[in-house]
């Protein structure tokens, strides 16, 4: 089991930081590990540059100097004066060709240890074949990955609990974060901050937030087992969902108008927010708290992870075949992880590929084929996996970690080669979410800071859609064929 937090620690922590204002930009310099390769590289570079400035002469290298060629070059002028007789043009051409072959166009008598650096761009252009030109065009420039956060905001009262989900970025570019018993909204377009809601102390703290697909409505899970639905534009409470759980709701996931909730009681409930009797289906399979919930892009499969070290894959098509009404049977029950499964991410370019991460006693990222239930690969990360995000534009996976480095790691899929490790947080990076354009990643950690990373770069420019030829297609002017 991964460490969470207690109510007493929450209350004491809240009382100490009430005077702090959220979302104040902090000028915290990026933290580099002691004796890191980066720091040592800087020291070596500065020392080398200071040394090279003191050079005032070149020292010849006798071991690389060809004495025979050097003697020939030294005596060349004397021999030209002695052989000043008129020779035929053919002999002169032969003599020059022979000298070029033997001397290999060498004009320097001595060889030096420090050779001049080769120019980056030659002043001449060698003729290249069409194959070389096409190869150069096909090489993609390497993306620059900044090693530090581009912005750091203060996030006081952030609950340091591994099993909660307190950060989400909506489709309208508004970030929601729960700090204690209050939910704040930060507009990434304008940089403005507003308070959405605050619950009473006996009902709090807030244990989960999740935006609806429309980017206007947001679900808020509470410690008292209730789930509230809010209109973010008007800052008004629409309704409260009661009776689905018996304890706190730490995981939320939307599937169109269906809000799926996961609680500490191990229950997973589908709530139709359009009807009065909102509970339409339940998923029974976990014996401990549900801390990870994600619907697939098609909305046909649901992945759930819990503190019982189990991963379940649920399929919508199996609900009609159940013997118990309104209760689903899992499609796959996977127990390969050795710790709580909170980090869950569906692949955007392969619908049946799922990535999951385990807690402190597991420390692995596993990849699953959700159609067959097979584990495709498992990578030992060396630290607690708190969250996972896929790059929407490239085949890359970003993971956030806990003890001991509290870092972000960017992996190349499927080779799982580390592309970058980003440090800056001083506590485990519990929550991670992605901007709507897929470029920026926001992270929140137990150090009560909210950081923004430009780790995924700029999205590729979309190709212009081909012109429609519907005007010349047969039956184009008819809406339907009778």
N, C-alpha and C positions, 0 to 999 in steps of 0.2 A: 504494500500500500504506500502511496506517495503522500508526503506530509501535506496537510491542509492548514487550517487556522482555527482558532477557538473564538467564541463570542467575547470572552474577557479581553483577549488581545486586540480584538477589533474595537471595543469600546475605549480602551486606553489609548490606542493609536489614534482614534478619532478625536479624543479630547486634546491631544497634543498638537494636532495639525488643523484645528478649526480656523486659526488665523491665517492660514495659507490660502492664497487665491489660486484656483485651477487655471490651467492653460496659460501660465505666464512663461514666456520663452526664457530658458536658462542658457547661459553661456558656459556650458561645461565642456572643457577641451576633451577631445577623444582620448580614451585610455588605451595605452599600448602596454603589452606585457613587458615585465622587466627582463632585460637581456634578450629581447626578441631579435629576430633577424632584421626587422626594420630598423631598430635603433642601432644595432651593430653595423648595419650597412651605411647608415648616416655617418657614424663615427669613422668608418674606414674611408668613406668618400672624402670627408673633410680633411683627414690626415694625408691622403694621397694627393689631394689638390694642393695642400700647403707644401708638400715635398716637391711636386713637379715645378712649382714656381721658382725654386732655387737652382734649377739646372742652368748652366751657362756654357756648356760645351757638349759635344758628342764624343763618346769614347769608342774607338774602333774595337771590333770584335775579331781577334786574330783567328779564332777557331772556324769562323764562317767565311774567312777571306781566302780566295784561291790565289796563291802566290804566283803561279805560272801566268795566270791571266793578268795579274797586277804588274808583273815584270814586262809583259808584252805591251801593256798600255803605256808604261813609263818610257819604253824605248821606241814607241811608235813614231814619235816626231823625228828622232834621230835617223831612223831607217828611211823615213820619207825623204829627208834631205840627201842621204847617200844615194838613194835610187831615184834621183831626179831626172834620169834619162827618159827620153820619150818612148812610151810604150803604146802598143796598139790598143784601140778601144775595147777589143774583146778580152785582152788580158786584164785591163783595168776593171771590167765588169766581173771577171772571174775572181780577181783579188778581193773585191768588195763582198761578193757572195761568200767567199771562203772565210773572211773575217767575221761576217754576220753569223755564220754557222758555228764557228769556233767560240767566238766571244759572246754569242747569244745576245747581241745588242747591248752589252754591258759597257757603260762609260765611266762608272765609278771604280776607283782603284781599291778603296777600303769599304768594308761592311761595318755598319754601326748597329748597336744593340737596340736602339729605339728607332723603329721604322715609322715613317709617316702613315697616319691613318688613311685608309682608303676612303675616297669621297663617297658620300651617300648617293648623289645623283651625278652620273658621269656627264661630261660636257659634250660627249658624242653619243649618238644613238646607233647601236648595232642593228643591222637588219634582223628581224625576227620573223619566224614563220607564222602562219595562221593558227597552228596548234598552240604555239606559245601565247599568242594574243588571247585566244579563247580561254586558256588556262588561267591567265592573269585576271580576266574578267570574272571568272567563276569563283575566285578566292574572296571570301567574305571578310570584311574588316573586323578585327577583334573589338568587342564591346568593352568600354571602360567601366569598371565597377567601383564607385566611390567606397572608400574604406571606413568612412565615418558618416554619421547621420547628418542629413542636411538641415534638420530642425529638431530641437528638443524642447518639449513643453512640460511644465510641472503638473503632476497628477496626484495631489494629496488625497489621502483616505482610500487609495486603491487597495482592495482586499487582496492580500497575498494568499490565495487559495488555488491550488492546482486544478481542482475539479470544477471551477466556475468558468463562465464564458462572458466576459464583461466588456468586450470591444467588438464593434461591427461597423463597416463602412457601407452606406447605402448607395443605391443606383443614382441618386441625385447629388452625389458628391458631398454628403453630409456624414460626418463621423459621430457615432454614439458611443459613449463610455460611461460606465457606472462607477462612481466614486462614493463608497459608503452606501448611504440610503438615497442618493441623488443621481439622476441621469442627466448628463450634459450633452449638448449637441454642438459640434464644431464644424462650421461651414468651410470646407477646404477652398472654395472659390473666392470667398470674401475674407476669410480669416476671422469671422465673427463667432462669438460664443454665446450660447443661451442655455438656460436651465429648462429642461422638459418637465421633470416631476421630482417630488421628494415624498417618500413614504414615512409613516410614523415609525418611531424607534422600535416598537414591539413587533412590527411587521417586517422590518428590514433585517439585514441590508439587502440591496438588489443583488440577485445571484446570476442573472443572465439577461442579455439584450440581443435582439435580432431584428433586422429590417425586413419588411415585406418586399416582394419583388417590385412594387410600384415606387418604392423609395419615399413614400409619404407616411405610411403606417408602420408602427414599430411595436413589437411585443417585448414585455418586460416581465421576467420571472422574479418571484420574491421568495424570501426565506420562509414565509408563512404558508407556502404551497399554492398561493394564488398566482395567476398570470393576468397582467393588465395589457389592454390594447389601447394605444395612444395615436392621436392624429398630430403629427409633428408640426404641420403647418399652422394649425389653430391652437396648439398646446392644450388639447382637451382630451379627457379620458372617454373612450368610446364604450368599453365594457370590461368587466372583470370575469375571467373564467375560473370557476370554483368547482371543487369536487373531483378533479382529475387526479390529484396526488394527495398524499398524506404528509409530505414533508417538502423541503425546499426544492425548487425547480432550477437546476443548474445547466440545462441544455435545451436549446430551441432550434427548430428548423422549419422553414416555410416550403410548401409545395402547392403553388397557386393559392387557393383559398383555404387550404388545409394547414393548420399550425400544429406541428408535432412537438410534443413536450416530453422531456425526460427528467425524472426526479430521483431524489435520494432513496425513495422506496423501491427502486429498481423497475418501476413501471414506465412504459412508453405509450403515449396516448395521442391519437389523431383527433384534433378539434376542428370542426367546421365552423368558422367564425361567422358564417352567414345565417345560421339557424340558432334557435333558442337552446335546444338540447345539443350542445356543441360536441359532446363526446360521441364519436362515430365508430372508432376502432381502438383496440388496445393490443399491445405487443408484450407478451410475457416470455421472459427468457433470462433476464439478468437477476442476480441475487443481491447485488450491491448497487451503489449509486451509478446512474447513467451520467457520464460526463462528456460524451462525444456523440453528436447526431449530425448526419449529413445526407441529404437526398441527392441522387444522381442527377445529371443534367436533363435526362429524359423524364424524370419524375416517376420512374417505374421501380426503382430499387432504393432502399433505405439502409444505410450503414449505421450501426450503433456500437459504441464502446463503453465499457463500464469498469468500475473499480474491482470487479471480480475477475479481471484479466481476460475477459471474453470479448470477442468481436462477432456481431451477428449481421448477417445480410438478409434483409426482408424484401420480398417481392410482392408487388400489388396484385399480380395475377393469382397468387395463392390464397387470397382472402376469401374467395367464393367457395373454395374447396374445404374450408375448415368445418370441423364437427361442431365447435362452439361458435355461436353467432357473434359477429363483430370482434372476433379475436383471431389474430394472425399467427401462423406458424412460420418459423424462420426457414429461409432457404439454405443457409449455411451457418453452422455454429463453429467458430474457429478459436482454438485455445493455444495458439503458438506463442503468444506474448506471455511474458513472465511478470508483468506489472500492469497497472491501469492503462487502458487504451483511451486516451483523450484526443490525440492528434489524428484526424481523419481528413482525407482530401481525395475527391474524385478527379481523375485525369480529364482535362478538357479536350484532348485529341484522340482518346481511345475510351469509348463509353464503358467498357467492362473492366477497366484498370482502376484499382483503388490502392492508395498509399496510406499506411497507418504507422503510428509511432507509439512506443511503449514508455512507461515511466522509469523511475530511478533504478529498479531492479532488473529492467529489461534493456533499455538504452538502444533499441534497434528500430530501424525503419524497414517495414516489410511491404512487399507489393503482391497484390492478389488479383487473380482472374475471378471476377465475381460470378461468372457463368458456371464455372466448374468448381470453384472454391479452392483452387490450387494456389500455393504460395510460390510466386515466380522468383523472388529474390529476397534476401535479408541482409541488411548492412548494419554492422555494429558501429554506432556513432560515438561511443565512449561516455555519453552523458545523457541525462534525462531529456526525452523528446516531449516538448510542450505543445507544439503546433506545426502544421505543414501547409504549404501553399504551392500550387503549380504556377509556373509562368504561362500566361495566356498566349504569348507570342513565340516562345521557344520551348524546346524540350528540356526544361530545367525544373528543379524542385528546390524550394527553400524550406529549411527547418529551423525552428527556434529551440534553444536548449536551456537546461538548468545547470545545476552544479556539475563541473566546477568552473567552467569558463564563461557561462551565461552568454553564449555567442549565437549568431546567425550563421548558418552554413548553406552555401549555394552549391547544389549538385548538378552535374550533367547527366541526363537520363538518355539511354539506359546503362551507360558505363559506370555511373555513380562515382565519377571522378570529382574531387573537390575543386570548384572553380574559385571560391573565395570564402573567407571567414571574417565576419564583421563583428567587432567588439565595441563596447561602449557602455552597455548596461552593467551595473554592479550587483544585480540580483537576477534570479532566473527569469527568462523571458516567457511569461505565462501566456500572453495573448498576442495574436497576430492577425491582421486583416489587410485586404488589398483594395486599392482604389479602383473605381469603375473602369478606367482606361487600362488597367493592368500594369502601370509603370511603378507606382509608389507603394511601398509597404509600410504600414504603421504597426508599431510594437509597443506593448505596455508590460512593465516588469514590476517586481516587488520593490524596486528602488524608488517607486512612485514617480516615474518619468514616462512620458509618451514621446517616442522617437519616430521620425520619418526617414525612410531609406529609399534612395533611388537605385534599387538593386536590379530591377528588371529592364531598365533602359527605356527607350522610346519605342512605341509600337510601330511595326512596319506600315508604310503607307499602303492603304488598301487600293487594289487595282480597280480602275474604273470599270463599271459594268458594261458589257458589250451592248451595243445598240440593238434595240428590239426591232425585229423585222416582222412584227405582227401585222403591219399594214399590207404586206405582200403575201402573207401566209394564207393558205386556203381556209375559208370559213372564218376569217378573222373578224368580220363584221357581225357575226352571229354570236349571241351570248351562249347559246346551246344548240345542239343538233337534235332535231326532232325525228 
